[in-house]
């Protein structure tokens, strides 16, 4: 029988960290982060990683576990997070998965394997060289010949996923469409109860995101970016492409003022929140809690407790 876990999801700045801690304290749980940027060490300000005070004595896992030079995929995250979740279950405690990286949360819950392929492998390098020399059209046509379903599904401008589909075919002899169909037929690794947070009025969400960005700047985001660079982190590192870091890198390089960077971070954060909601709304299992003007965590805890108790979590 799949182990029972809780997933607290939602867009950026909606209060996932706080509710996750409250639920962990209520149900003898431990938090497992599912945030593609909070995995990096030395990136606490710009990623809004939970502070010791915010953790409130609750064990947190999968936070600050990677060097900023590393590039993690959903597959790498699942590889590292599954033993953590299984360990929490083995201790008789409740895993509370908290995060806004929807792909990572889904991958962890489903426990499905990922098709073979390596971003730094010979096949990928060859495909990238062809992309640079020939453009995407010949590669998309090649994909259409071997996997018409994937070619139809993918946007012609989505070079990353087109290369990935061709890579899977070349390395395994199996199309990514077939691989996905096979994995979807497998039962999920965990029995997840999903709690989602979002604002009823999008304007309230935007205001809270803007406030969070202002707090990040006041807390020293510029200094954090400078510290990462001083440690030798390349400017094109994946970690520095995260929202907030890329814009404030421009401040240090003199291509933008802090005021300009702040506005850009706010805009990109709001756009990201919209994408997060679009992803999460596809999951019919999410029990949504809607914030009104303010975030009422006492009420959210009460509602969540009722949902979890009804699902057999005690």
N, C-alpha and C positions, 0 to 999 in steps of 0.2 A: 504494500500500500504506500502511495506517495506520501511524503512527509508534509504536514500542514505548515504553511508559512503565511505571513501577511506582507502585502506589497502596498506601500504608501506612495502614491504617484501624483503628478500634477505639474503645472508649468513652474518656471523659475519664480522665486519669491512668494510662493503661495503658502509656505509654512510646513512643508513636509518634514523638515528636521525636528521641529517642535512636536508635532503630532507623533512622529516616530518614537521619540523619546518617551512621551506620555504613554503610548501603548506598550512600549517595552517595560516600563515600570509597572504598569497595570497587569500585564500578563507574563511577568518573569521572562522577558525577552532580551535579545541582543540585536543591535542594529547592524545591518550589512548595507553599506553604501553602494548605489548603482549609478554613479556619476562619472562620466568619461573624463572629467578634468580634476575631480577631487582625489583621483588616484595618485596624482603627482605630488612629490615632496617639494616643500618650499613655495607652494602656490595656494596659500590659505586665504589671502585677502580677495583676490580676483575670482576665486571659485566659490566663495562663501562657505568654505569648509567649516564644519561644526567646531566651536571652541570647547575647551574643557568645561567652561561654565554651561554651555548649551548641552553638552553631553550629559551633564547632571549625574555622573557616576555610572551611566549605562555604557557597557562595552560597545565600541564601534569598530567595525572591521572594513577593510578595503578602502581605507582613507590613507593617503600619503604612503602608498606601498610601491611606487614606481619612480624612477628617476625621470626628470623632464626630457631627457634625451630619448627615452623610449617611446615607441608608438604602439599603443595597445589597440587591438581589435575586439569585437564582441566575443570572438572565439577565445582570445587570451583571457578576457575577463571571466568568462564561464569556467575556463580551466582553473583559474585561481580561486574563484568564489565558491564553486561547488563544494570543495573540501571544507571551507569555512562554514557554509550552511549546514552541511552534514554533521560537522562537529558540534554545532549549537544544538541540533536535534538530538544528537547522541547524549548530550548533557541534560536532556529533558527540559530544555528551554525553547522559547519561541523565536525563530528568526524573523526579524522585521526588516524587510528590504525597503530601503528608502532611496529614491532617486528619480531624476527627470530624464535620464537617457533611456527612452522607451525601448529601443532595440536591445539594449543590454538586459533590461528587466525581463523582457519577453524571452530572450535566449536563455537566461538563467532558469526561469520557471519551466520552460518547455524541455530544457535539457537536450535539445536536438543537436546532432553533430553538424559541423560545418564542412562544406565541400573543400577538398584539398586545394592548395594553392598558397603561394608565398609572395608577399608584396616585394620582397627583394630577390626572388628567384629568377632563373634564367629565362623562363617563359615570359614572366611579367616584363623583364627588361627588354626582351625582343619586341613584345607588343607595344611597349611605351615608345621604343625607337621608331616603330612603324607609324604610330600615331603622330609623332613629331614630324616625320618625313612625308606621310601621305594624307594625314587628316583622318577623321573618324569614318567617312563614308565607306571606304573599302573594308574596314574592320566590321562595320555594321552589316555589310553585305555578306561577309564571311560568316558572321553569326547567324544571319537569316538562313543560310544554307544548312547549317547543322542544328539550329535551335530556333525555328521560326516563331515559336511562342514567346521566347525571351526577347527576340528582336522586335516583335510587335509590342511587347509590354514596356520596353525601355524607351525613354525619350532619346531621340537622335543626338542630343547634346550631352547625354549622360555618359561621357567617355569612361569614367571610373567603373561603372557597372558593366558596360559593354566589354571592357578589357577583362573584368573579373569573370564574366560568363565564358569568354573565349579561353581564358586561362583554365577554368574548371574542365572544359571539354578536352583541351589538349593534354592536361595532366592526368585525367581520370578516364577518358573515353566515355564519360557520362555527362549529359547536358545538365546545366544548373536547374532547368525546369524539372527534369526527372528527379534530381536530388531533392529539390524542395517538395515535390509530391510525396516522395518516400518518407521524408522526415515529418511531414504534416500528419502522416498516418500513425506515427508513434504516440503513445500516451505521454502526458507531461511528466516531468521528473518530480515536480512538487504540486501539492494541492494548495493553490493560492487563493487567499481571500483578498480582493482588491479594494482599497479605499482611495478614492480620488478627491483632490481638493481643487476648487477653482472658484473664481469670483463670479457672481451673478451678473455684475456690471463690468464690462471690459475696461471701462474708464478707471475703475477702482484698482484693477490689476496694473494698468499702465502707471498709475500714480505711485503704487507701491514699488514697482520695478525702478522707477526713476529715483525714489528715495534710497533704495538699496545701492544703486550706482553711486549716488552722492556719498553714501557712507563708505563705500569701498575707496573712493578717491581720498576721503578724509583719513581713512585708516592706513593709507600709505601704499596705494597700488603702484604709483610711479616708482617708489623705492623698491617694491617687490620685483618689478620688471628689471630695474637696474641691477638688483642682486643676482637675478638669474643670468643676466648677460655677463656679469663679472665672474661668474663661475664657469664661463666658457660655453654657455648654451648657444648653439647656432641660431641666427635670426629666423631661419626657415624651419626650426623645430616645430613639430606638431603642437607641443604645449604652448608655444608662443602665437599660435594661430587662434587660440581660444578667444572668445569675446572678452574684451577688456584688455587683454595682454597685447594683442595686435595693435589696437588703437593707441595705447599708451607707449608702445614701442615707437610709434610715430612722434610722440611728444619728445622722447629722449633723442630721437634722430633729427628733430627740428622741422619735421614736415607737417606738424599740426600743433596747435596750442592746446593747453589742457582743457579749455572750454570747448573747443571743437571736438576733442577726443571724448569728453563726457557726453556730448550730444549724440555722437556716433555710437557710443556704447549703449546708451539708452535706447536708441532706435533699433540696433541689432538685437538687444535683449528682448525688446517687445516683439520683434519678428520671430525670434527663437521661441518665445512663449507660445505664440500662435501655432508654430509648427509642432511643438510638444502636444498641445491640445488636439490638433488634428490627428496625430498618431494615436493618442490615448483614447479618443472617442470612437475609434474603430473596435475597441475591446468592449463587448457587451457585458462582461463580467464585473466591470468597475462600478462600485457603489459610490456615487458622487455626493459630496457634501459641498454645498454652495455657500460661500461667504457672502454676507451682505456688505455694508460699508466697512465694517471692521472684522477682523478674524477672531471669532469666538471659540477659543480652544477648549474651554470647558464643555461647551455644547458639542464640539466635534468629537471630543473624547467620549462623551455620553452616547452619541449616535454610533460611533465606531465600535464601542463596547457592545452595544446591542447587536450590531451586524456580526461581529466576531463570535459572540455567544451563540447566536442563531446558527452559525456555521460550525459550531462544535469546538470552538477555541475556549479554553478555560484556564 
